[in-house]
Amino acid sequence: MYSIGQLSNKTGVKVPTIRYYEQMGLLVCAGRSAGNQRRYTQDGLERLSFIRHARDLGLSLEDIRELADLSQHPDTPCNEAHTIAARHLDAVRARIEKLRRLEKELSRITHTPDEGHVGACNVIQTLADHRLCEGEH
């Protein structure tokens, strides 16, 4: 059995976040000791580690909830898990593409010569007037 502090130390998830996950129903509310201290089982530790890793990969809490629920049924085909992961991968790729467009535009405006003072600064002017950008970002 683990206290909430021990669970936090083992997973790197802050105590308020653990409580939040309990409130959201992602983590089963812990039993209480005679001293009214939360006590977590090994299953609780594993579930929190699962949630932490999924959050590190950028999955939404709803996707994590679905995947965690699926994980409770080990004999179920994993098509739905693949669908959730593929949907997230598509979103990550879209963000990467947007970041590439942002990188290109920022590179362009920071390397465009100007007169060297803020009144004629290409960066300031471009940020003030989106029409000066080369492309959509």
C-alpha positions as CSV (number, residue, x, y, z in Angstrom):
1,M,0.0,0.0,0.0
2,Y,1.2,3.5,-0.8
3,S,0.4,6.9,0.6
4,I,-0.5,9.7,-1.8
5,G,3.0,11.1,-1.2
6,Q,4.7,7.8,-2.0
7,L,2.5,7.5,-5.1
8,S,3.6,10.9,-6.2
9,N,7.2,10.2,-5.7
10,K,7.1,6.9,-7.6
11,T,5.2,8.3,-10.6
12,G,6.3,12.0,-10.7
13,V,2.7,13.1,-10.6
14,K,2.0,15.9,-8.1
15,V,-0.4,15.2,-5.2
16,P,-3.0,17.8,-6.4
17,T,-3.0,16.1,-9.8
18,I,-3.6,12.7,-8.3
19,R,-6.6,14.1,-6.4
20,Y,-7.8,15.7,-9.6
21,Y,-7.5,12.3,-11.4
22,E,-9.6,10.8,-8.6
23,Q,-12.2,13.5,-9.0
24,M,-12.3,13.0,-12.7
25,G,-12.8,9.2,-12.2
26,L,-9.5,8.3,-14.0
27,L,-8.1,6.9,-10.8
28,V,-10.1,4.9,-8.3
29,C,-10.6,6.7,-5.1
30,A,-8.2,5.3,-2.6
31,G,-9.2,3.5,0.6
32,R,-8.4,5.2,3.9
33,S,-6.2,4.0,6.7
34,A,-7.3,4.1,10.3
35,G,-5.7,7.6,10.4
36,N,-7.8,8.7,7.4
37,Q,-4.8,8.7,5.1
38,R,-5.3,7.7,1.5
39,R,-3.8,4.3,0.8
40,Y,-3.2,3.1,-2.8
41,T,-2.7,-0.4,-4.1
42,Q,-0.2,-1.6,-6.7
43,D,-3.1,-1.4,-9.2
44,G,-3.5,2.3,-8.3
45,L,0.2,2.8,-8.9
46,E,0.1,1.1,-12.2
47,R,-3.0,3.0,-13.3
48,L,-1.4,6.3,-12.4
49,S,1.8,5.3,-14.2
50,F,-0.4,4.5,-17.3
51,I,-2.1,7.9,-17.0
52,R,1.2,9.7,-16.6
53,H,2.7,8.1,-19.7
54,A,-0.4,8.8,-21.7
55,R,-0.3,12.4,-20.7
56,D,3.4,12.6,-21.6
57,L,2.4,11.5,-25.0
58,G,-0.1,14.3,-25.2
59,L,-3.3,12.2,-25.0
60,S,-6.4,14.0,-23.8
61,L,-8.0,13.0,-20.5
62,E,-11.0,11.6,-22.4
63,D,-8.8,9.4,-24.6
64,I,-7.0,8.3,-21.5
65,R,-10.3,7.4,-19.9
66,E,-11.3,5.3,-22.9
67,L,-7.9,3.6,-23.1
68,A,-7.9,2.9,-19.3
69,D,-11.4,1.5,-19.5
70,L,-10.3,-0.7,-22.4
71,S,-7.3,-1.9,-20.4
72,Q,-9.8,-3.4,-17.9
73,H,-11.0,-5.9,-20.5
74,P,-7.8,-7.7,-21.6
75,D,-9.7,-10.2,-23.9
76,T,-11.3,-7.4,-26.0
77,P,-9.9,-6.8,-29.5
78,C,-7.6,-3.7,-29.5
79,N,-9.1,-2.1,-32.6
80,E,-10.5,0.8,-30.5
81,A,-7.2,1.4,-28.8
82,H,-5.5,1.6,-32.2
83,T,-8.3,4.0,-33.4
84,I,-7.7,6.3,-30.5
85,A,-3.9,6.3,-30.9
86,A,-4.2,6.8,-34.7
87,R,-6.6,9.8,-34.1
88,H,-4.0,11.3,-31.7
89,L,-1.2,10.7,-34.2
90,D,-3.1,12.6,-36.8
91,A,-3.6,15.5,-34.5
92,V,0.2,15.4,-33.6
93,R,1.1,15.4,-37.3
94,A,-1.2,18.4,-37.9
95,R,0.4,20.3,-35.0
96,I,3.9,19.4,-36.4
97,E,2.9,20.8,-39.8
98,K,1.6,24.0,-38.2
99,L,4.8,24.3,-36.3
100,R,6.9,23.9,-39.5
101,R,4.9,26.7,-41.1
102,L,5.5,28.9,-38.0
103,E,9.2,28.1,-38.1
104,K,9.4,29.0,-41.7
105,E,7.6,32.3,-41.2
106,L,9.6,33.2,-38.1
107,S,12.8,32.4,-39.8
108,R,11.8,34.6,-42.8
109,I,10.9,37.6,-40.7
110,T,13.9,37.4,-38.4
111,H,16.3,37.2,-41.4
112,T,14.7,39.9,-43.5
113,P,16.9,43.0,-43.5
114,D,15.4,46.2,-42.1
115,E,16.6,49.6,-41.0
116,G,17.7,48.4,-37.6
117,H,15.2,50.4,-35.5
118,V,11.9,49.5,-34.1
119,G,10.0,52.0,-36.2
120,A,11.0,50.0,-39.3
121,C,11.5,46.6,-37.8
122,N,10.3,43.8,-40.1
123,V,9.3,41.6,-37.1
124,I,7.1,44.3,-35.6
125,Q,5.6,45.3,-38.9
126,T,4.8,41.7,-39.8
127,L,3.2,40.9,-36.5
128,A,1.1,44.1,-36.8
129,D,-0.1,43.2,-40.3
130,H,-0.7,39.5,-41.1
131,R,-0.9,40.3,-44.8
132,L,2.9,40.7,-44.7
133,C,3.3,37.0,-44.0
134,E,4.3,34.7,-46.8
135,G,1.8,32.0,-46.1
136,E,-1.0,30.8,-43.8
137,H,0.1,29.6,-40.4
